[in-house]
Each structure stands twice: as structure tokens, then as C-alpha cells.
Amino acid sequence: MEKKNILVLHGPNLNLLGTRAREVELYGSLTLEELNTLLYKEAEKLGIRLECYQSNCEGELIGHIHSAPLKYDGIIINPGGYTYYSIALRDALAGVSIPAVEVHLSNIYAREEFRRHSVIAPVVRGQISGFGSRSYLLALQALLETL
């Protein structure tokens, strides 16, 4: 069987993971680099190729989504703050021919009211939230099972 290629996109402010002192209870203490290392190790165990990318810029994330079908079999995305209003990010995910899974470290439904609605959720295979870094690992397994 040919190895699957997965793109992991981390949205805005996720570069601050592990340094957001007042939000450790929400996001955990892992840095983005440590989270990516965890993902690469899991990908190796599962026999898949993985590439992780983080950007605070909506257009850069959209560019990666647009080019993803040329190189990847699926996308895992944590849209960060774009979750609640980025129709452009939503449309980019809807416009590509590969499946995506939305992921969040915190349980967005147990937080402020504005965080309880994702404009991304309707165009992805599923959404996993509230399990910290494990959310990404669960998303990886779920996406692999759908490919």
C-alpha cells in the first residue's frame, strides 16, 4: 500500500503554544514544536507522511489548502480564531477534492458563546475538540481511516 500524505495546518496564535501562561489550562503546556514532534512520531507509527505548517495569515493557509490536492491525501486543520468567521478558509476547504478534519485543543463548546459556532465544520469530515494535543492524534487516526 502506498504511504498516505497528510498536511497539518495550525492557524493563528498556535505558534504561542506553551507560552500562553494564562491559558495553559485551555491549551496545555506543549509548544508547537513539541506538538509537531508528537505528530511526526505518530505518523511514523502509522506509516504515513506528514507535513506541519503554521501561519498567522489567512491567505497563507488558503494557499496551502489550494495546493494540497497536488501533494496530500488529506488535511488536518486547527483554524484557531478563523474558526468562527473565515468564510474564505471555509470556501477553500470546500473547494478542494481531499478530505479534512477540524481540530481544536480546547472544547470550543464549553467556552465563550462566540466560540461555539464553527463556519468550518460543515465542510470537513468531522471535528475533534477538547482533548488537548490528543485531539490532533485522534484527528490523524480518524482521517487515515477515511482515506
N, C-alpha and C positions, 0 to 999 in steps of 0.2 A: 504494500500500500504506500502511495506517495505521501510524504510529510505534508501536513497542513500548515499554512502560514497565517498567523493571526496578528493583527495590528491592535495595539492597546493605545488609546488616546486619553490622556489626562488633561482636563480643561484648566481654566483659570484658578490660580492660587494654590493648586496642588503642589507646586514647587515649594510651598511653605510647610508641607507636612513635617511633623516632628519639631517644628519651631513655633507653632501656634500655641503658646503656653496656656492661654485661657481656654483653648478648645481641645486639649488633649483628650478629655473625656468623650468628645464627639468624634474625633478623627484618629485617635491613637497616638503613639509616640514614634512610630516608624517614620523615617524620612522617605522621600520619594525614591531616592536611590536604593534604600533598603527594601521598599515595596517592589521595585522593579527587579531586584535580585531575587526576591521570593518568587516572583512570577517567572523569571527565566529558569529557575530551578524546577518549578512545577512543570513548565513547558518541556524541559528536558526529560523529566519522568514520563510525561505523556507522549513523548515522541513527536512534538510539534515545534515549528519555528515561530519565534515571537519577536516582535519589534515594539518597543515602547517609545512614545513621543509625548511630550508635554508642551503646551503653549498657553499663554495668557491672551492670545489673539484669535478671535473668532475666524477670521479669514484663513489663517494658517491651518486650523483644524479642518475647515471646509476643504481646503486644498488637499489635505491628506485623505479625506474621505473620497473626494472625486477621483484621485489616482489609485485608491485602494484596490479596485477590481482587477487592475493590471498585475498586482503582486500578491494580494492576500485573498484568503478564503472567507474571512470573517473579521469583524471589528468588535472590540470591547471598548466602550466609551464611558468615561465619567465626565459629563459635560460641566460639572461644577455649577457655578452661578448661571451658566447659559441654559440650564435645565428648564428654567421657569419662563423664559421669554424668547429664546433664539429660534425663530421660525426659519431662519437661514440654515442653521445647523440641522434642524428637523428636516427641511427640504433636501439637504444634501444627503442625509441618511436614507430618506425615502427614494432618492433618485439613483442610488447605486444598486447593483444586482447581487450584492452579497449580504448575508445576514449580520445583524448587530445585536449586542446585548448592552443595555444601560446598567451602570453600576454606581453605587454610592456607598461610601464608608459608613455614614450615619443613616439612621432611619429617617428619611425625609418626611414621613407621615407623622412622626412624633415631635416634629419641630414647629417652627413658626408657620402660620397659616399660608403665607405666600410660597413656602417651600413644598407644599403638599400637592402641587399640580405640576406635572411634567409635560411639556409640549413634545418631548422626545419619545415618551413611552408608546404612543400609538403607532410609531413607525419602526419599532425594533421588535425582535423576537420575544424579549422579556426584560424584566428589570429585577435586579437584586440589590437590596439596600439593608443597612443596619448591622452588618456583621464585620465591620472594620475591614482590615486587609483580607479577611476570609471572603468578603463579598467578591473580590476580584478572582480568587481561586475558584469559587463556585461558578462565576460567570464563565471562566475558562473551560471548566468541565461541561457546563450546560451548552456552550457554543459548540464545543467539539462534538457533543452528542447530536447536534442538529445538522452537522455537515455531512 
